[in-house]
Amino acid sequence: MHKRRSRGSFREPKKDEHNINDKIRAKEVRLVGDNVEMGIYPVKEALAIAKEQELDLVEISPNANPPVVKVMDYKKFLYEQKKRDKALKAKATKVIIKEIRFGPNTDDHDYEFKKNHAIKFLKDGAKLKAYVFFKGRSIVFKDQGEILLLRLAQDLEEYGKVEQMPKLEGKRMNMFIAPKKTK
């Protein structure tokens, strides 16, 4: 006979990142924090000190011997940590990739128009993906497509550097150009 699984949720309940107050299992702890005398205390005494200040006892380093605990306002600590994480995420740079498409027989006017757009993208700090798309039998003009991309790379030399030289992938010949860092 098979054992039947319960139909409940398979997710575990969300566990706090730190053990606080009564969840601390050690017998002795090293107490740190503001307005407390640092040292090694029995857990009950450390909890009493925290309650006296109307704060929480938070286990900071559970693997230390004895575990390190700090007297602090846990909700405020979590709020500050969330705020810090959000600020770091906002500062992280997001890579924007702009694409410019050419045909193997793109004429000079169209080339100049697209080159000017490429210059604008690179000045704005975006990466550029320039590609030549070969439709149908135009694949026989692979050389012209490569020459076109190399010409573009040469024209954009002062605005960006080539990350990947022209490379044929299926019906596309791709080339990547990264913006030069401005100081």
C-alpha angles and dihedrals in degrees: 000000000000123000111237122226119230114251093230127113117298093209119104116235113265109268122210113251091233134036109243135192110322093013092071106106103187120105094219130027138187105239122213134163144096119312094010132106105245118230146094114306137169109260094247091055092047090050090050091052090051093047090048089059091041090241136117129260106229125191105228102171110024095173096058119099104263099016115251116239130183132206107230146126099273097197091052090047092053091047092052091047092051090048091050092049091050092050091050091049091051091052093050110107117243115213112227117198118199120194130215119189126205134180119225090252099043110158125230098260093053090044092053091046092052092042090057090052089050090053090052092049092050092047088053089055099251124137115243127225109192117185141173114220116209113208120198113316094357086095086090086073094066090128092054090050092052092047089051093053093045089050089052091050090052093048091050095045095113093049102043146355127242112255096180125019118228109295127179114232112175108304094346133078107204133196128178125209123188121205118253114248111254117213 
